[in-house]
Amino acid sequence: MPDDIAPREGTVDPARDRLQPLLIVCVLATLSLIIAFLGATPARVSATELLGETRAAGDEAFIASHRGGGATAPENTLPAISAALAAGFDYVEVDVALTADRQPVLMHDTTVDRTTDGHGRLSSLTLAQVQRLDAGAWFHADYAGTAVPTFGEFLDVLAGTGQRAIVEFKGEWDAAAVQAAVAEVTARNLERRVAVSSFDARTLAMAGSASSVLPRLFILKHLPPDVVRAATEAGVRGLVVDRRALLERPEAVDELHAAGIRVVVYTLNSDTQWDEVTALGVDGIVTDDPATLSTWQQGVAGEQ
């Protein structure tokens, strides 16, 4: 039949009959790709999954062992971290900063003077130089020779447990360093057990760009006028807040909870401070003395 002559009504068009199944196959293939892509993209960690349900006034808050458990062993070292994890505390909190060659290690201060036998700014020392330092003798002779751990070494210890960590990125981070650190978390399948925290909104944004799954916490010494908006715009699951700032604006806890944002308070080491924030319904407490806090919580629960 010539191309310019249409088929009569009721006749069969073989070309059209072949085209329709082909279109169906193409549509189904496209849908399969979309479903596969969505299925391969992990869901973002929810605030409830990371930090539990919001607490009410008087409820028991989770415990985060500050600097890896610095009350019982040298802070931010593997012995301290291992002890805190073995004790079963909800979270271990550590500080991570960059060496001169942009390698992440566990260190709180800008200098190595206080917690090692070395001197100078961490950012001026290479990883090889940092690894030669003694990070334990200052605490007790039993810990002499303890090394400053790398971020990867810490993650390896955490991966061997079922527990969680809050990791504070300290100092100045660039996108490449953040991406490399996040990649170490991802490589160990710890994105749902590690939360990145920082005072720097830019660092948190870079962490969010590096992983859509890894949860983030914004550390605040002072509360902005619209704290809910600040947290929402930062895309964080919770705030880690100075106790005094929260006591000045106790209503902020309910405001944040209403927005699905959790509230963690740092760093509290006395029963008076624990009682103050527990009465506000905070979700977590960072402390240097997690064992005593745990005992205190059990005692309070027994009185109720």
N, C-alpha and C positions, 0 to 999 in steps of 0.2 A: 504494500500500500504506500503510495507516495507520502512524503512527510507533511505536505500541506493539506492533506485530506484527513479530517477528523474521523475517528471510528464511529460507525452508526450506533445509536442507542441500543443497548442490550448486547453489544459485542464485547469480547474480552480484549483488554489491552495488556499484552504480556510484559511490556516495559514497566507499566505502572504496578503490576502485580509483583514484579521483582523488587521495585523500589520501596514499597511499603514495609516488607520484612527487614530490609536493610536499614531503614530509618528507625525501626523498633530496636534493632540490635544496637545501633549507635546511641540511642537514648538510654538503653539499659546499661551500656558500657560506661557512659558518662556518669550515670547515677552510681554505679559501682565504684568508680574512682572517687566520687564525692564522699560516699559512705566510708570508703577505706581511709581517705584523708582525715575525715572527722574522727574515725575510730582510732587513728594513729596519733592523734593530738591529745595528750593527757589533759584532763581537766585541771584547772587552777585549784590550788589547795585552799579550802574554805577556812574561815576563822574558827569554825567549830572543830574541824578536823585537826587544825594546828594547835589551838589553845583551849578547846573544850567549850561547853555552853557558857553563856554569860552568868556570872555569879550575882547573887543578891547579897544585901547587907548581912554580914555575919557568916556567909558561906566560906568554906575552906578554899584558899587560893592555891594554885600550883606553885611549886618551889623550883627556882632556877639557881643552881650552884654557881656563884660568882667567880669569874676567872678560873674556871675549871676545878674549883674546890680549894682555894688558897688558904683555908684555915687549917688544913691537915697536911698539906704538902706544898712545895714551891708552886706559886700561882702560874697558870698557863703552861704547865708541864704535863707530860704523859702520866707520871705518878699521881698527880692531883686529879687529873681527868679520870683515870682508871678507878681511883678510889670513889669519886663521886658517882660514877656510873654503877659501880659495884654496890653502892649503898642504895641504889634504886630511886634517886631523886628524879623528878619529872623531866628536868632539863639541865644540861650543863651549858654554862655561858662562857665563851672564850673571846679573846681579843686577837684580831689578825691585822698585821701591818706589813708594809713592804720594805724589803732591803734595797740597797743601792742598785742591784741588778733586777729589781722589780719582782722578787720572789716572796710569796706570802709566808710569814712565820707567825707563831703565837707570841705576842708581846703587847703589853699595855702601854708602857711609857714611850715617849719619843726617843729617849736614850736608853742604853742598856746598863747604865750605871747601877741602878737600884737592885735589879734582879739577876745580875750576872757579875762575873769577875772582870768584865770588860769596861770600856769607857767610850763615850761618844754617841752620836745620833745613830739610830738604827738605819736611817735612810742613807748614811754615809758608809755603811759596812756591807760587803757582799755576803751572799748566803754562805759561802765557804768560810768567811771570817766569823760569822755568827755561829756557825755550827761548831767552831772550836772553843766557844765560851762555856764556862761552867755556870749553869743556871740553878744549881741546887745547894751549893755549899753555904750560901748566905742564909738559907733557911735553917739548915741543920746539917751537921757533918754526915749524917746517914744518907743524905742526898747529894753528896759531893760527886761531881762528874755528870750530873743530869744535864742533858742537852736542851737547847731551845728547839722545840719541835717545829717542823714544817706544817703547813696547812694540810698537806696530803697525809702526813703521818697521823695527825689528829683524826682526819676523816676515816682512816683505816681502822683506828681504835673504835670510833663510833659505829662504823659499819658492822662490827662484830657483836653489837648489842641491838636491842630493839628500842632504844631510847632516842631522845631528840636533843637538838642543840640550838642555841641562839648564838650566832656568830656576828660579832661587831666588827665591821670594817673601819679601822681607825686610820687617821691621816688622809693624805691625798691619794686618790685612786684615779687612774685613767681607764678608758673603755677597754683597752687590751688586757690590762691587769684584772679587771672585773670579769671579763669574759673567760679568762684563763682559770680564775678561781671558781667560777660557776661551773665550768666544764669539769673540774675535779669533783664537784658535788654530783653532777649528772652522771659521770663515769661510774660512780659507786652506787647509783640508784638511790640517792639520799635526798632528792628534791622535796620529798614529802615529809622529811624528818629534820631538815635544817632550815632555819629562818635566818635571813640576813638582816642585820640591824645597823643603823648608822645615824649620826647627827646630821649628815649631809644628804639633802634631798636629791642632789645630782648623782651621788653614788648609788642611791636606791633606784633612781631612774635607769641607770646603766645596768644594774642587776636585773631590773624588769625587762629590759631590752634583750639581755643575754638569755633569760628564761621566763617564759610566760607562766610556768608552774611554780617556781621557787617563791615561797612567801617572804614578805618583807615587813619589817617593823621600824617605825620612825621613833628615834630617841629625842625627847624634848626636855630641856631644862626649865623652860617657861612655856605656858600654854598660850597660843595665839587667841585673839578674840573669838574667831570662829574656828574652834578646834576640829569640829566635825568636817568642815570644808577642807581644812588643811590636810587631814588624814585621807579624805576621799580623793583629793587631787593628787596626793602622793601615791595613791593606789596601794596603800598598806593594809595589812590584816589587823594590826594593833599598834598601840603606842606604848613606848617604854618611857615613863614619866618620873620626874623628880618628885619625891614625896611632898615637899613644901609647896610646890606649884599646885599639886592636887588638893592639898588641904585648904589652899586659898580659894579654890573653885570646886568644891565637892560635887556640885551639880553636873560637872563635866562627865563624870562616870556614867550617869544615866543617859546623858545626851549621846555619848559615844556608843553605849550599849544599844540604844534605840536605832543607831545607824549600822549595827552589826560589827562594830569595832571593839576589840578587846583592849583592856587596860592593864599594863604591867608596871610595877613601881620598883625603882632602884634607890640605893642599895641599903636595905634595912637590916639592922643587926640587934635590935632590942625588942622585948615584948611590948613595950609602950608603943613603938613604931608599928609593929605588926598589928596591934589592936586597933590603932588609928585607921589604918588603910583597910583592914578586914571589915570594919564597921561601914566603910563606903561601898563595899562590894567589888573590890578590885579582883581581877582574874588571876594575876600572878605576882609573886614577890621574888625579887632578886636579892640574894643574901650571901654573906661570907660564911654564915654559920647554918647551913641547911639542916644539920642534925638537930640542933636545938630548936629551930623553927618547926620542924616536923613534930618534935615532942610537945612543943607548945600547942600546936594545932590539935593534936590528939587530946591534950588535956582540956582545951576549950570545948572540943566536941563532946567530951565526957561529962562536962558540966551542964550541957544543954538538954 
